[in-house]
Amino acid sequence: MAQNLPMRQGNVFTWIKQFGPAAAALLLVLAGAFWLCSRYLWANGITYDEGHWLMFGLLAHADYAPYREIFVGIPPLALLVIQLGAALFDVTLAVRYPMMVLSLVGVAALYGSFLPWQGTIPFWSGLLAASILAFEPQFLAGSATILAEAPAISAAIVSFVLALAYQRGGGRVWLFLSGVAFGLSLALKLFAVFLPGVIAVLLVIVALTHPGEPISRRLRRLGIDGLLWSLGVLLPWLILALMYDLQAMFHQIFLFRLSFRELNFVEGEAKFGEHLVVVGEMLRRRWPLLLGAAAGTWLGWRQRRPDIWLWAVWLGLAIVPLIWQAPLRDRYVVMLLPPLAALTGYALACGLAKLSASLVNKGPWLRPVVLLAAVLGLYGVILTPAIRLASARPLADPDGYIFDYLTTERRDAIDFVRTTTFAGDCIITDDQRFAFAADRLVPPWLSETSDARLMARWLIDTDDIIRQAAEYNCPATVYVYRRFRDHLPDLAERLRQLYFLEIAFTDEVRVFTGLKSVTTPPSQPLAVTFGETIALQGLDLTPRPWMPGQRVQLATYWSASQPPPRSYKVFLQLRHDQGEVVASYDHFPF
């Protein structure tokens, strides 16, 4: 054993010498990206779309069954990641960290795709490509949310890089793992749907690299490779199908989005030509990357490097599903960023190599000084927009996760709901951030009340909302924006039949409260009759022990044995053991 020790030490030192600089450079990029993402994360509150996703996770964490009891419009892996964030960090901005880490995995995979330990050009190609992707403002912002576009694209990058390992001569296990990674990408978001086309081109290239083989054998190889990759894609979904209701999952994830997209393009305002113009504008704003991608594609084709020019296939195929997104949001451009970053990184690395070669005989100091200036200039261009974006707003209070949302009118409505409902009560709202601010959950089937779901009437209409309010005894329904008013114009009148009171804080912010009929019994039954008509059935009281300064809530249950002869009002006094009045209230007139 003692004789083998120096050999082992030599192997370790050889490994460090070969891989150490590449690993250190990657860690530096990831550390910088993590810091900037964290800075952005803590400076921007939960958005409207994030509100739905977070509500999915909180309801699942509260033991409601996803897809059966909870309407969950996102794939199951995204739901599990959100549940993990909520379990680790509760409802704070830090709930975004798990998705952010998944996004950075894609940055590392893009870096590794160039095999940066094998030479100067691969090293700088990987480093520049990873830096361009990690610090691109839209990718940075997408990484610092609980939405899954950036993580799904990162998993697609991993899938493509593993397939490249097979194309470079690795075993078929890499191809199977590539399929698994793509299955995980789809389980985060049905987003990178173009990737099977890229993999198909790669597998055709692999089949064509054996020119001496007969056509039948090449086709057999192509069929086996495609089948193996497809089995890898199915594996994560087979596991998830054991955990969730597969049919309900299919309806809520796939058919819902397909129906809404069809509604937008057939009956709505979405137009193919307009979307094409928008995608063109996305690329125009990134014209340096587009030029770099063109140069990288030309160099890869000229050098017969399919592992390079295949990124251009990604870029071309990704434009098609991007155009068909409805609505087409700016953040969806992350679909195009990996190939733009990869090809531009390769073109810049080749340019640096050519610059270095031209300065070989120009003096001992000129070459390192010029190359250092060139690298610093490139990183100045790469980092400046990211730093500007991350530092554009001051850091928020860690507890103020919806601080962008809290206008004065909404604060008043939130305080009212908090005061007049119990912690375990549900509310119904068209913006789940209101529920978070009021520290209340919503009925599980109304976890998403988005424009998309209301427009498509996908398993939700006025009757569904009234039914959920009655079934779960929700003491308040809140209009925050115009979604309920625009898409369900008859809902307000139905709510007036369900509740006693409507309070308008603004023209948009309205609270319906005071259920006329409650199906749950009081926790403390009393059955005290006042006269021959009105009876106090019982009360709910904040459970003891009570702490000094704690808010103690009381809810009373009243009934009328027959219609009262005239309008009435109930006055309530709370007295202690000596009979002195501690507090007095008057209920709303009935």
Secondary structure, DSSP 8 states (H G I E B T S, - for coil): -TTTHHHHHHHHHHHHHHHHHHHHHHHHHHHHHHHHHHHHHTTS---HHHHHHHHHHHHHHTT--BTTTB---S-HHHHHHHHHHHHHH-SSGGGGHHHHHHHHHHHHHHHHTT-GGG-HHHHHHHHHHHHHHHH-HHHHHHHTSS-SHHHHHHHHHHHHHHHHHHHTT--HHHHHHHHHHHHHHHHH-TT-TTHHHHHHHHHHHHHHT-TTS-HHHHHHHHHHHHHHHHHHHHHHHHHHHHHS-HHHHIIIIIIHHHHHHHIIIIISS--HHHHHHHHHHHHHTTHHHHHHHHHHHHHHHHTT-HHHHHHHHHHHHHHHHHHT-SS--GGGGGGTHHHHHHHHHHHHHHHHHHHHHHTTTS-TTHHHHHHHHHHHHHHHHHHHHHHHHHTSS----TT-TTGGG--HHHHHHHHHHHHHS-TT-BEEES-HHHHHHTT-B--GGGS---HHHHHHT-S--HHHHHHHHHHTT-SEEEE-SSHHHHH-TTHHHHHHHHEEEEEESSSS-EEEEEES---S--SEEEEEEETTTEEEEEEEE--S---TT----EEEEEEESS--SS----EEEEE-TT--EEEEEE----
